[in-house]
Amino acid sequence: MTAGARRVLDAAARLFYERGIHAVGVDLIAAEAGVTKKTIYDRFGSKEQIVVEYLAERDERWRAFLAGRLEAAPPDPAGRILAVFAASREWMRENGPRGCSMVNAHAEITDPAHRAYPVIAGQKAWMLALFTGLAREAGPPEAERTGEALMLLHEGALVAHGLGTFPDPIGAAAEQARMTLESARRPA
């Protein structure tokens, strides 16, 4: 990627996250990046492609960040599940004062034909598969339902964080996740 293209993507990522995708035009991105609109269109072709690359890059960064936290997590499956919540708390403090970029993008991009839609949906499908796989390792008899419950707790916490609904929603969700795992392992 050229230096100009990198500046475009960095400026667009910051602006899209802070202001919203629809609120940011190519003129503003060009001005913030210190490039011409021609440079943007030569490199990306369209604003839609910039959105795709912004979301894909943010997802890649999140997955790499989470992988590092999971590698350092306790080896037991419950500890690894709770490490996802701890990683999300850390990520949000450093990268997400407005909540999850995928949730925010989905609020603006609901058309499955939009090229960014598969990135958004794919990230959430990946998270569900991660939670379900970790739940399966933890041994609850209904790993799919437990994975779905963990995903709901996680996603709700991200939204509550972005809205500032109450202090430390991710910590509260982690505590609920711990209780969900404990009750899922108890005999009926």
Solvent accessible surface area in square Angstrom, and as a share of the most:
residue,aa,sasa,rsa
1,M,121,0.54
2,T,93,0.54
3,A,73,0.57
4,G,14,0.13
5,A,1,0.01
6,R,79,0.29
7,R,113,0.41
8,V,0,0.00
9,L,3,0.01
10,D,73,0.38
11,A,8,0.06
12,A,0,0.00
13,A,26,0.20
14,R,103,0.38
15,L,0,0.00
16,F,5,0.02
17,Y,17,0.06
18,E,87,0.39
19,R,128,0.47
20,G,11,0.10
21,I,9,0.04
22,H,127,0.57
23,A,73,0.57
24,V,1,0.00
25,G,35,0.33
26,V,17,0.10
27,D,92,0.48
28,L,51,0.26
29,I,0,0.00
30,A,7,0.05
31,A,78,0.60
32,E,79,0.36
33,A,6,0.05
34,G,61,0.58
35,V,23,0.13
36,T,84,0.49
37,K,92,0.39
38,K,139,0.59
39,T,49,0.29
40,I,0,0.00
41,Y,95,0.36
42,D,99,0.51
43,R,92,0.34
44,F,10,0.04
45,G,49,0.47
46,S,31,0.20
47,K,50,0.21
48,E,56,0.25
49,Q,43,0.19
50,I,0,0.00
51,V,3,0.01
52,V,22,0.13
53,E,33,0.15
54,Y,8,0.03
55,L,0,0.00
56,A,32,0.25
57,E,50,0.22
58,R,27,0.10
59,D,13,0.07
60,E,115,0.52
61,R,105,0.38
62,W,18,0.06
63,R,74,0.27
64,A,68,0.53
65,F,28,0.12
66,L,0,0.00
67,A,47,0.36
68,G,33,0.32
69,R,84,0.31
70,L,19,0.09
71,E,152,0.68
72,A,89,0.69
73,A,18,0.14
74,P,70,0.44
75,P,128,0.80
76,D,66,0.34
77,P,36,0.22
78,A,17,0.13
79,G,13,0.12
80,R,63,0.23
81,I,0,0.00
82,L,51,0.25
83,A,14,0.11
84,V,0,0.00
85,F,1,0.00
86,A,57,0.45
87,A,1,0.01
88,S,1,0.01
89,R,83,0.30
90,E,49,0.22
91,W,15,0.05
92,M,9,0.04
93,R,169,0.62
94,E,114,0.51
95,N,35,0.18
96,G,0,0.00
97,P,99,0.62
98,R,106,0.39
99,G,2,0.02
100,C,13,0.08
101,S,7,0.05
102,M,4,0.02
103,V,47,0.27
104,N,42,0.21
105,A,2,0.02
106,H,75,0.33
107,A,82,0.64
108,E,50,0.22
109,I,5,0.02
110,T,89,0.52
111,D,81,0.42
112,P,95,0.60
113,A,88,0.68
114,H,43,0.19
115,R,118,0.43
116,A,0,0.00
117,Y,50,0.19
118,P,85,0.54
119,V,31,0.18
120,I,4,0.02
121,A,44,0.34
122,G,31,0.30
123,Q,10,0.04
124,K,37,0.16
125,A,61,0.47
126,W,75,0.26
127,M,1,0.00
128,L,65,0.32
129,A,64,0.50
130,L,33,0.16
131,F,0,0.00
132,T,16,0.09
133,G,23,0.22
134,L,4,0.02
135,A,0,0.00
136,R,132,0.48
137,E,103,0.46
138,A,14,0.11
139,G,49,0.47
140,P,7,0.04
141,P,121,0.76
142,E,91,0.41
143,A,7,0.06
144,E,93,0.42
145,R,169,0.62
146,T,9,0.05
147,G,0,0.00
148,E,86,0.39
149,A,34,0.27
150,L,0,0.00
151,M,23,0.10
152,L,133,0.66
153,L,46,0.23
154,H,5,0.02
155,E,27,0.12
156,G,40,0.39
157,A,5,0.04
158,L,7,0.03
159,V,62,0.35
160,A,14,0.11
161,H,47,0.21
162,G,26,0.25
163,L,137,0.68
164,G,59,0.57
165,T,86,0.50
166,F,95,0.40
167,P,123,0.77
168,D,73,0.38
169,P,8,0.05
170,I,5,0.02
171,G,13,0.13
172,A,46,0.36
173,A,8,0.06
174,A,22,0.17
175,E,73,0.33
176,Q,82,0.37
177,A,0,0.00
178,R,85,0.31
179,M,80,0.36
180,T,35,0.21
181,L,1,0.01
182,E,64,0.29
183,S,59,0.38
184,A,26,0.20
185,R,113,0.41
186,R,150,0.55
187,P,127,0.80
188,A,154,1.20
